[in-house]
Amino acid sequence: MAFWSFFPSFHLLGLLFLSLISNQISLITTATTTTTTTSVRVGVILKPTGLHVPVFREAPAFRNGRDCGSSAVDHIHVAMTLDANYLRGTMAAVLSILQHSTCPEDVMFHFLCVRHEPVVFSSIKSTFPYLNFRLYKFDAHRVRGLISKSIRQALDQPLNYARIYLVDLIPMDVKRVIYLDSDIVIVDDIAKLWQVELGDKILAAPEYCQANFTTYFTETFWNDPKLSRTFERRKPCYFNTGVMVMDVEKWRQGNYTQQVENWMIVQKQKRIYHLGSLPPFLLTLAGNIMPVDHRWNQHGLGGDNIEGKCRNLHPGPISLLHWSGKGKPWLRLDSRKPCTVDHLWAPYDLYRSSRHTFEE
């Protein structure tokens, strides 16, 4: 189900009044079609008690080039998770996608959330008034009994597992979708990623075969005669689930959601890995995906999962920068201890200081 909410434009006096009664006013509408905005201009993002949401500048309006299509078949579907903690990253990611797209009006965003936070939704509408997007509520109860504690608390949040159930949430007429984490920026036309050939594969992503694949699973896994044969007829390579192109129909037909869940059940019983939602994806699909050029996931810029130390860029061309790991660029920039790579994220940051809450 998709939700959207908005606050109409007011003069400054009206905004002052509205801020006093914001806890009593909430305009919430249920929708099943694309939500677009053509007349909303909100300079204020109201922040209810107990929920900290940054205030953002309004992004420019990005328009299609001459050679862009005009029908639904021309849409590029991008799915991302959405919550208050990572909202600043999401805003930067969306801006980067639109800014570098030849056909930005053809990009349809599908945002997955676990709770209804009108202030978060209104932030998107006020920051990107012309954005094509839909909002979907992910039922966290689907995974609460399946999540096992990992090496980093952020990886244990139910929303981190929503990508497993993505095909159950988006409309049936969506045949292909790009899933992206919220800690990325794209510096190339996303249409190039959208157009990758999947062949007979369910999923496409950059592979990293030089990585030590055995480290993603525990000794319990490798010492179990049955479990250790999981990859027997495959040549598994590490891939990062923060950047994936998915064939939605093939995922549904192969019931891959259930296959991933089955590995999560094994994890609860035997503790076969240490990370969050990544290992069950690897167990299910590693060695059976379509490899994509590495330029589409310059990952690990957030450092390791324990300390988040600074890392340099990998050699080669770059189309997508990914701050996977503990260190997030907005947090390091705010602490005035940024890594060098964080300055590549900063130009896409739409954050406004709280002292600029009101604007004409």
C-alpha positions as CSV (number, residue, x, y, z in Angstrom):
1,M,0.0,0.0,0.0
2,A,1.3,3.5,-0.8
3,F,0.9,6.5,1.5
4,W,1.6,10.1,0.8
5,S,1.1,13.3,2.8
6,F,1.5,17.0,2.2
7,F,1.2,20.4,3.7
8,P,0.0,23.3,1.4
9,S,1.9,26.5,1.0
10,F,1.3,29.3,3.5
11,H,2.7,32.8,4.1
12,L,5.1,33.2,6.9
13,L,2.4,34.2,9.4
14,G,0.4,31.1,8.5
15,L,3.5,28.9,9.0
16,L,4.0,30.3,12.5
17,F,0.5,29.5,13.3
18,L,0.7,26.1,11.8
19,S,3.8,25.2,13.8
20,L,1.8,25.8,17.0
21,I,-0.9,23.3,16.0
22,S,1.2,20.9,13.9
23,N,0.6,18.1,16.5
24,Q,-3.1,18.3,15.8
25,I,-3.1,18.6,12.0
26,S,-2.0,15.8,9.7
27,L,-3.2,15.5,6.1
28,I,-2.7,11.8,5.3
29,T,-4.1,10.2,2.1
30,T,-3.9,6.7,0.9
31,A,-2.9,6.3,-2.8
32,T,-2.3,3.5,-5.2
33,T,-1.1,5.6,-8.1
34,T,2.0,7.6,-8.8
35,T,2.3,10.7,-6.5
36,T,3.6,13.7,-8.2
37,T,3.5,17.3,-7.1
38,T,3.2,20.4,-9.3
39,S,2.0,23.1,-7.0
40,V,3.5,22.4,-3.6
41,R,6.2,24.8,-2.4
42,V,7.0,24.2,1.2
43,G,10.0,26.0,2.8
44,V,9.3,24.5,6.2
45,I,9.5,21.0,7.4
46,L,7.7,20.6,10.7
47,K,9.4,18.4,13.2
48,P,7.1,16.6,15.7
49,T,8.3,16.0,19.2
50,G,10.6,12.9,19.5
51,L,11.4,12.6,15.8
52,H,14.5,14.5,14.5
53,V,14.2,15.2,10.8
54,P,16.7,17.4,9.0
55,V,15.5,20.5,7.1
56,F,16.3,20.5,3.4
57,R,16.6,23.0,0.6
58,E,14.3,22.6,-2.4
59,A,16.0,20.8,-5.3
60,P,15.9,22.3,-8.8
61,A,13.4,20.9,-11.2
62,F,15.0,18.4,-13.6
63,R,13.4,18.0,-17.0
64,N,13.7,15.3,-19.7
65,G,15.9,15.7,-22.8
66,R,14.5,15.7,-26.3
67,D,15.0,12.0,-26.9
68,C,13.2,10.8,-23.8
69,G,10.1,8.7,-24.0
70,S,6.7,9.6,-22.7
71,S,4.9,6.3,-21.8
72,A,5.0,4.1,-18.8
73,V,7.3,1.6,-20.5
74,D,10.0,4.2,-20.6
75,H,10.0,4.5,-16.8
76,I,13.1,3.5,-14.8
77,H,12.1,2.0,-11.5
78,V,14.3,2.7,-8.5
79,A,13.6,1.2,-5.0
80,M,15.1,2.6,-1.8
81,T,14.3,2.3,1.9
82,L,13.2,5.4,3.8
83,D,13.5,6.4,7.4
84,A,14.4,9.5,9.4
85,N,17.9,8.3,10.3
86,Y,19.1,7.9,6.7
87,L,16.8,10.6,5.2
88,R,19.8,12.9,4.5
89,G,21.5,10.2,2.6
90,T,18.3,9.4,0.6
91,M,17.9,13.0,-0.4
92,A,21.5,13.2,-1.7
93,A,21.1,9.9,-3.6
94,V,17.9,11.1,-5.3
95,L,19.4,14.4,-6.2
96,S,22.4,12.7,-7.7
97,I,20.2,10.4,-9.8
98,L,18.1,13.2,-11.2
99,Q,21.0,15.5,-11.8
100,H,22.9,13.0,-14.0
101,S,19.9,11.5,-15.7
102,T,19.1,12.3,-19.4
103,C,15.5,11.5,-18.7
104,P,14.9,12.4,-15.0
105,E,11.2,12.6,-15.4
106,D,11.2,9.0,-16.4
107,V,12.7,7.8,-13.1
108,M,10.0,6.4,-10.7
109,F,11.1,6.0,-7.1
110,H,9.6,3.3,-4.8
111,F,10.3,4.1,-1.2
112,L,9.9,1.4,1.5
113,C,9.3,2.4,5.1
114,V,8.3,0.5,8.3
115,R,6.2,3.3,10.0
116,H,4.0,6.2,8.9
117,E,6.0,9.4,9.5
118,P,4.2,12.2,7.8
119,V,7.0,14.6,8.4
120,V,9.4,12.4,6.5
121,F,7.0,12.1,3.5
122,S,6.3,15.8,3.5
123,S,10.1,16.3,3.4
124,I,10.4,14.5,0.2
125,K,7.5,16.4,-1.4
126,S,8.8,19.7,-0.4
127,T,12.4,19.0,-1.4
128,F,11.5,17.4,-4.7
129,P,8.1,18.9,-5.8
130,Y,8.2,17.2,-9.2
131,L,9.4,13.8,-8.1
132,N,7.6,10.7,-9.3
133,F,7.4,8.4,-6.3
134,R,5.3,5.9,-4.4
135,L,5.5,4.9,-0.7
136,Y,5.0,1.4,0.6
137,K,4.7,0.3,4.2
138,F,6.8,-2.8,5.0
139,D,5.4,-5.0,7.7
140,A,8.4,-5.4,10.1
141,H,6.7,-8.4,11.8
142,R,7.6,-10.4,8.7
143,V,11.2,-10.5,9.8
144,R,11.3,-9.9,13.5
145,G,11.4,-13.6,14.3
146,L,14.0,-14.1,11.6
147,I,16.6,-11.5,12.4
148,S,19.7,-12.6,14.3
149,K,22.1,-10.3,16.0
150,S,25.0,-9.1,13.8
151,I,28.2,-7.3,14.3
152,R,26.6,-3.8,13.9
153,Q,23.2,-2.7,15.3
154,A,22.3,-0.8,12.2
155,L,22.3,-4.1,10.2
156,D,19.7,-5.6,12.5
157,Q,16.9,-3.1,11.8
158,P,13.9,-4.7,10.1
159,L,14.0,-2.1,7.2
160,N,17.4,-3.5,6.3
161,Y,15.6,-6.7,5.3
162,A,12.9,-5.0,3.3
163,R,14.8,-5.6,0.0
164,I,14.1,-9.3,0.4
165,Y,10.3,-8.6,0.2
166,L,10.6,-5.8,-2.5
167,V,8.8,-7.8,-5.2
168,D,5.8,-8.3,-2.8
169,L,5.4,-4.6,-2.3
170,I,5.8,-2.9,-5.7
171,P,3.0,-3.1,-8.3
172,M,2.6,-6.2,-10.4
173,D,3.2,-4.2,-13.6
174,V,6.8,-3.4,-12.6
175,K,8.9,-6.0,-14.4
176,R,12.4,-4.8,-13.4
177,V,13.7,-2.6,-10.6
178,I,17.0,-1.2,-9.4
179,Y,17.5,-1.5,-5.7
180,L,19.8,1.1,-4.1
181,D,21.0,1.8,-0.6
182,S,20.6,5.3,0.9
183,D,24.3,5.9,1.3
184,I,25.1,6.2,-2.4
185,V,25.5,8.9,-5.0
186,I,25.4,8.3,-8.7
187,V,27.6,10.3,-11.0
188,D,26.4,8.8,-14.3
189,D,23.2,8.3,-16.2
190,I,21.2,5.6,-14.3
191,A,19.7,4.5,-17.6
192,K,23.0,2.8,-18.3
193,L,22.5,0.6,-15.2
194,W,18.9,0.0,-16.1
195,Q,19.8,-1.3,-19.5
196,V,22.2,-4.0,-18.4
197,E,21.4,-7.4,-19.9
198,L,20.2,-10.0,-17.4
199,G,19.9,-12.9,-19.7
200,D,18.4,-15.8,-17.8
201,K,19.6,-14.4,-14.4
202,I,17.4,-13.1,-11.7
203,L,19.7,-10.4,-10.5
204,A,22.6,-8.3,-11.8
205,A,25.3,-6.6,-9.6
206,P,29.0,-5.9,-9.6
207,E,30.9,-9.0,-8.5
208,Y,34.1,-9.0,-6.5
209,C,35.7,-12.4,-7.0
210,Q,39.0,-11.4,-5.4
211,A,37.4,-11.1,-2.0
212,N,37.8,-13.9,0.4
213,F,34.4,-15.5,0.2
214,T,34.9,-17.8,3.1
215,T,35.1,-15.0,5.6
216,Y,31.4,-14.2,5.2
217,F,30.4,-17.4,6.9
218,T,31.3,-19.0,10.2
219,E,33.3,-22.2,10.9
220,T,30.0,-23.8,11.8
221,F,28.9,-23.4,8.2
222,W,32.1,-24.6,6.6
223,N,32.5,-27.5,9.0
224,D,29.0,-28.8,8.4
225,P,29.2,-31.5,5.6
226,K,25.8,-30.6,4.2
227,L,26.0,-26.8,4.4
228,S,29.5,-26.6,3.1
229,R,28.3,-28.1,-0.2
230,T,25.9,-25.2,-0.8
231,F,28.2,-23.7,-3.4
232,E,29.4,-27.0,-4.8
233,R,28.2,-26.4,-8.4
234,R,28.7,-22.7,-8.3
235,K,31.7,-20.3,-8.5
236,P,30.5,-17.9,-5.8
237,C,31.8,-14.3,-5.7
238,Y,30.9,-11.6,-3.2
239,F,28.4,-9.0,-4.4
240,N,27.0,-6.1,-2.5
241,T,23.2,-6.0,-2.1
242,G,23.1,-2.2,-1.9
243,V,23.2,-2.0,-5.7
244,M,21.1,-4.6,-7.6
245,V,19.1,-4.8,-10.8
246,M,16.3,-7.4,-10.2
247,D,14.1,-9.2,-12.7
248,V,10.9,-9.0,-10.6
249,E,8.9,-11.7,-12.5
250,K,11.7,-14.2,-12.3
251,W,12.2,-13.5,-8.6
252,R,8.5,-14.2,-8.0
253,Q,8.4,-17.3,-10.2
254,G,11.4,-18.8,-8.4
255,N,10.0,-17.8,-5.0
256,Y,13.4,-16.4,-4.0
257,T,12.0,-14.5,-1.0
258,Q,11.3,-17.9,0.6
259,Q,14.7,-19.2,-0.4
260,V,16.4,-16.2,1.4
261,E,14.1,-16.7,4.4
262,N,15.0,-20.3,4.6
263,W,18.7,-19.4,5.1
264,M,17.7,-16.9,7.8
265,I,16.0,-19.7,9.6
266,V,19.1,-21.8,9.5
267,Q,21.1,-18.8,10.8
268,K,18.8,-18.6,13.8
269,Q,19.4,-22.3,14.5
270,K,23.2,-22.6,13.8
271,R,24.7,-19.1,13.5
272,I,26.3,-19.6,10.1
273,Y,27.2,-15.9,9.4
274,H,27.9,-12.6,11.3
275,L,26.4,-9.9,9.0
276,G,22.8,-8.9,8.5
277,S,20.8,-9.4,5.3
278,L,23.8,-9.8,2.9
279,P,24.8,-13.5,3.6
280,P,21.4,-15.1,2.9
281,F,21.5,-13.3,-0.5
282,L,24.9,-14.7,-1.1
283,L,23.8,-18.2,-0.1
284,T,20.9,-18.0,-2.4
285,L,22.4,-16.3,-5.5
286,A,26.2,-16.0,-5.3
287,G,27.7,-17.6,-8.4
288,N,24.4,-17.3,-10.3
289,I,24.0,-13.6,-11.0
290,M,24.9,-11.4,-14.0
291,P,28.1,-9.4,-13.3
292,V,28.0,-5.7,-13.8
293,D,31.0,-3.4,-14.4
294,H,32.6,-2.4,-11.1
295,R,32.2,1.3,-11.9
296,W,28.6,0.8,-10.7
297,N,29.5,0.1,-7.1
298,Q,32.6,1.8,-5.7
299,H,31.7,0.3,-2.4
300,G,33.3,0.3,1.1
301,L,33.7,4.1,1.3
302,G,32.2,4.0,4.8
303,G,35.1,1.8,6.0
304,D,34.7,-1.5,7.9
305,N,31.6,-2.4,10.0
306,I,33.4,-2.0,13.3
307,E,35.3,1.3,13.2
308,G,34.4,2.9,9.9
309,K,37.9,4.1,9.1
310,C,38.6,6.1,6.0
311,R,39.3,4.3,2.7
312,N,40.5,5.5,-0.6
313,L,38.8,5.1,-3.9
314,H,39.5,1.9,-5.9
315,P,41.3,2.5,-9.2
316,G,39.2,2.7,-12.4
317,P,36.2,4.7,-13.7
318,I,33.3,5.5,-11.3
319,S,29.6,5.7,-11.9
320,L,28.3,5.1,-8.4
321,L,29.9,5.9,-5.0
322,H,28.8,3.8,-2.1
323,W,29.5,4.5,1.6
324,S,28.9,1.0,2.8
325,G,30.4,0.3,6.2
326,K,29.9,2.1,9.5
327,G,31.1,5.6,8.4
328,K,28.5,7.7,6.8
329,P,29.6,10.9,5.0
330,W,27.0,13.2,6.5
331,L,28.0,12.2,10.1
332,R,31.7,12.5,9.4
333,L,31.2,15.9,7.7
334,D,29.1,17.2,10.7
335,S,31.8,16.0,13.1
336,R,34.4,18.0,11.2
337,K,36.4,14.8,10.8
338,P,35.6,13.9,7.2
339,C,37.4,11.4,5.1
340,T,38.7,12.6,1.7
341,V,36.0,10.7,-0.2
342,D,33.3,12.4,1.9
343,H,33.9,15.6,-0.1
344,L,32.6,13.8,-3.2
345,W,29.3,13.3,-1.4
346,A,29.0,16.9,-0.1
347,P,27.8,18.6,-3.3
348,Y,24.6,16.5,-3.2
349,D,23.8,17.3,0.4
350,L,20.5,19.3,0.5
351,Y,20.6,19.7,4.3
352,R,19.8,23.2,5.7
353,S,20.9,24.4,9.1
354,S,18.0,24.4,11.6
355,R,18.5,28.1,12.0
356,H,17.1,28.5,8.5
357,T,13.8,26.9,9.3
358,F,11.7,29.5,7.5
359,E,12.3,30.8,4.0
360,E,10.3,33.1,1.9
